[in-house]
Amino acid sequence: MKNSVLKGALGALVVAGIAMIAKKAIGRKRFVKGIFNEYGIKERSPFGLADKIREMDEEQYQEMKGKFKKEFASRCRKKNHMHEA
């Protein structure tokens, strides 16, 4: 009896963990897709992004860099906040 309850609780924990990982992955994908759409990048790969960066002037590059920094820094803050609790 005790063992089956433990297995059930562990299974629920695994499902919750997988759901959190999937949610984060979907959020990252949505952000990157938005960047590709915003800057008109047709090739959906790191190479397409690199080609676009080479074409940009310094101001556009700094703007894009700031967006990436802001997005991933906010994710890190959320992660660190969760670990502190």
PAKOL-824613 format. One record per residue (C-alpha): x, y, z; residue in three letters. Coordinates in steps of 0.5 Angstrom, whole numbers, padded with zeros to 4 digits, always signed. Example, Ala and Ser with C-alpha at 12.3 -4.5 7.8 and 13.67 -1.06 7.14 Angstrom:
+0025-0009+0016ALA
+0027-0002+0014SER
***
This chain:
+0000+0000+0000MET
+0005+0005+0002LYS
+0009+0003-0004ASN
+0004+0005-0009SER
+0002+0011-0006VAL
+0010+0013-0007LEU
+0009+0011-0014LYS
+0003+0015-0015GLY
+0006+0021-0012ALA
+0013+0020-0016LEU
+0009+0020-0022GLY
+0005+0026-0021ALA
+0011+0030-0020LEU
+0014+0027-0026VAL
+0008+0029-0030VAL
+0009+0036-0027ALA
+0016+0037-0028GLY
+0015+0035-0036ILE
+0009+0040-0036ALA
+0014+0046-0033MET
+0019+0044-0038ILE
+0014+0044-0044ALA
+0012+0051-0042LYS
+0019+0054-0042LYS
+0020+0051-0049ALA
+0014+0053-0052ILE
+0015+0060-0049GLY
+0022+0061-0052ARG
+0020+0058-0058LYS
+0015+0063-0058ARG
+0020+0069-0057PHE
+0025+0067-0062VAL
+0019+0066-0067LYS
+0017+0073-0066GLY
+0024+0076-0067ILE
+0024+0072-0073PHE
+0018+0075-0075ASN
+0019+0082-0073GLU
+0026+0083-0077TYR
+0023+0079-0083GLY
+0028+0073-0082ILE
+0025+0068-0087LYS
+0030+0062-0086GLU
+0028+0059-0079ARG
+0035+0057-0077SER
+0041+0060-0073PRO
+0044+0061-0080PHE
+0039+0066-0082GLY
+0039+0070-0076LEU
+0047+0070-0077ALA
+0046+0073-0084ASP
+0041+0078-0081LYS
+0045+0080-0076ILE
+0051+0081-0081ARG
+0046+0086-0085GLU
+0044+0090-0079MET
+0047+0097-0077ASP
+0050+0098-0070GLU
+0043+0101-0068GLU
+0039+0095-0070GLN
+0044+0090-0067TYR
+0044+0093-0060GLN
+0036+0093-0060GLU
+0036+0086-0062MET
+0041+0084-0057LYS
+0037+0088-0052GLY
+0031+0084-0053LYS
+0035+0078-0052PHE
+0038+0080-0046LYS
+0032+0082-0043LYS
+0028+0076-0045GLU
+0033+0071-0042PHE
+0035+0075-0036ALA
+0028+0075-0034SER
+0027+0068-0035ARG
+0034+0067-0030CYS
+0031+0072-0025ARG
+0024+0068-0025LYS
+0029+0061-0024LYS
+0033+0064-0019ASN
+0027+0067-0015HIS
+0024+0060-0015MET
+0030+0057-0012HIS
+0030+0062-0006GLU
+0023+0060-0004ALA
***
